[in-house]
């Protein structure tokens, strides 16, 4: 058995080894120069369900009912058009969650991600495309007769939508009523009761 050194084989192996090391080094350097994929409340980057992340209410998406199903219930509807990668929508998610805390049992909340719309105008009021005006966030309140009683483009204050909801539900105006307080959800009772 001849174990002599073959210069051709050694040179080829050395070139392959140098090439692999160069590829590994270039890949490693590219990873170091790549910024982390971070998103936050004040940017237009996608980072997940805005209602869960920023509104503290992941139960809004997906909506419990579609618009045609909601029309059959004859309840007021709060329709919100949004995008998960919009700073304005991220910030508005907090207001939508606050509204649901007060009106979620009496009104139907339907968040609609505009990425799911066909964006073709339709004459069918039971189709979410019918109401969309090309801006996010967009908030609509429909009364139980399916009439649009509120249509606002952009962020809107909780109080402004609350005033509309009070009219829809025939509640006293804010200045004439006691302060509304949300019901606690998933409350844990740690009080010991006598037997």
N, C-alpha and C positions, 0 to 999 in steps of 0.2 A: 504494500500500500504506500503510495507516494503522497506525502503531506507537504509538498513544496508549495510555495506561495505563488499564486496566479495573479499577476499584476492587473490583468483585464477584469477579473472577477472582483478584486478588491476595489478598484477604481469605480466600478459600476455600483457596488454596495455603498461606497462612500458617498457617491452622488445621490443615491436614493435616500440615505440617511440625512444628508444635508437638506434635501428638498422637504422631507417630512418635518424636520426641525424648523425650517423656515415657514412652512404652512402653519404649524402649531404656534409659532411666535407671532405671526401676523394675525391669526385668529384671536389669540390672547390679547394683543394690543387693541384690536377692534372692540373687544368686550370691555376693556378698560375705558375706552373713549365713548361708549354708548351711555347716554343719560338714562337713569332709571325711569321706568314707566309709572310715574306718579301722577295722580290726578287729585283735584280738590274742589272744594265748594266754589272757588273763585276762578275757575278756568273752564274751557270748552273741551276738556278731554273726557273720554269715556272711562268710567271706573265701576260700572254696575248699575243696579236698580236705584235710581235717585230717591225713590220713596223710602226704601229700606235704609240707605246710607245717610241721607240728609234729613228726611222727614221722620225717621224713626218708626216707619209704618210700612213694612214690606207686604202687608196684606192688601194693599191697594192694587198691586199688579201681580197676576192678571186680575182684571175686573171680574167681580162675581157674576155679572150679567152683561150680555151684549145690549146694544141700543134697542133692537127689536124686542128683546125679552123685557127690557125695562119699560118700554111703551105699553106692554100688556099689563104691567103692574099698576099703572096709573098713579105713580108716585112722582114727586119732584126729582129731577135729575141734575146732578152737577157733572158736566162734561169738561174734561181738561185735556187739551192737546199739549204734548210735551215731546222732548227728545232727551235721552239719557246723557248726551254729550253737550248740553247747553248750560252755560253758567246761570242764565236767568231761570231756567227750569229747575236746576238744582236748588237755587235759593227759594223758589216758589214752592217746592215740594213741602217745605215746612208749613206753609200756610194751608195747603191742601190737607195735610195730616191734622192740623188744628181744626179745620172745618169738619173733617170726618169725626173727630172726637165728640163734637157737639151734635152733628146732624146725621151721622153715619147709620143710625138705626131707622130714621124717618125718611131719608133721601137716598137715592141710588147714586153712587159715585162711580164714574166711568172714566178712568184715565186712558187716553188714546195716544199711543206712540205714533207720531206722524210718519215714521219709516214704514208703517204697516198700511198706510193709506194708498189708494191708487192715484190720488190727486187729479181725478177727472170729476168735473162737476156733474152732479146727479140731481134729479128732481125728486128723489126718494128721501123724505125726512128721517127715515129709520136707518139710513146709511150715514156713518160718521163723516164721510166726504162732503155731505150736504152742507155742514156747518163750518167746515174748516176754511179760514181766510188766509192761510199761508204764513202765519206768524206763530212762534212759540215763546212763552206759553200763551195759550188762548183759553179763556174760561167762559163757559156758558152755563146758565141756569135755566132749565126748562121747568115750567110749572106742571101740575098734574094733568093739565089739558094739552100738554106738549107745545105750549107757546114759549118762545124765547123771551124771557123777562130780563136777562142780563147777558151781555156779550162784550167781553173785555179782552183786548190784545195786550200782551206784556204782563209783567208782574202787577198784582193788585193787592192792596192791604186786606188783611183778614176782616177788618171792620166793615169795609165796603161790601164784601160778599155776604158777611153776616147780616147786614142791613137788608139785603135782598132776600136772604133766606128767612128772615123774620117776617117780611111781607108775605112771602109764599106760604108760610105756615101760620099766618095770621097771629103772630106773637107781638107783644108790646115792643115799641121802639126801645133801643138800648137805654136812653135817658129816663124812661118810665118804668123799667123793669129791674128786677134784682139781677145781679151779675150771674151770668151763666157759668157753671162749673162743669168740667168734663167728668164723666163717670170713670172711676179707676178701672183699668183693665188688668186682668190677671193678678188681682190683689191677693196677697197672702195674709191670712188672719193668724197672728201669733198669740192672740189673747187666750188665756186659759179660762175655761168656763167651769163653774161648779157642776157636779153631777146631780 
